[in-house]
Amino acid sequence: MLQADVDTQFGPLTITEDAGAIVRLTWGVSGSADRSAVLDAAVAQLQAYDAGTLEDFDLPLDVRGSKFQRDVCAAMSEIPFGQTITYGDIAKRLDAPAQAVGQACGGNPIPIIIPCHRVMGAKGLTGFSGAGGVETKVALLRHEGGFLI
């Protein structure tokens, strides 16, 4: 697996690539500076997103998990920039319990690129599994103009 770090206003991020696809994005610094076309594209796209000049990521992704995890990640990937939907919306679409969708959102291995921050609870803002928790979720939503407090 190859890794590269990128510094953003949301904190330092580590991008992991395996077999030509992004498999993970985590908060923190790996200290790795691997290079590949996929990693270079991911770094460039995350920097552009951070700068406010990119709304849609175009990267090869490999969500490693159950079919349900992959289905939830696919549904989250379809949420437009600056918009939010609820766990219940995804649950209806997948004919699954909202709680299971929430758990799958929390297990998203590629946050930001797969925008789990755009998924809300039925009564509004909910937690976020990235560093900084809900504050980071709010920062991402504000960055996209989709959430103002």
Protein Blocks (a to p, Z undefined) as FASTA:
>chain_A
ZZdddddfkbpcddddeehiafbdcedjehiacdcfklmmmmmmmmmmmnopafbdcddd
ddeddfklmmmmmmmmmpcghiacdfklmmmmnopafklmmmmmmmocbghjlcfklpcc
fkbcaddfbehijmlmmmmmmmnopacZZ
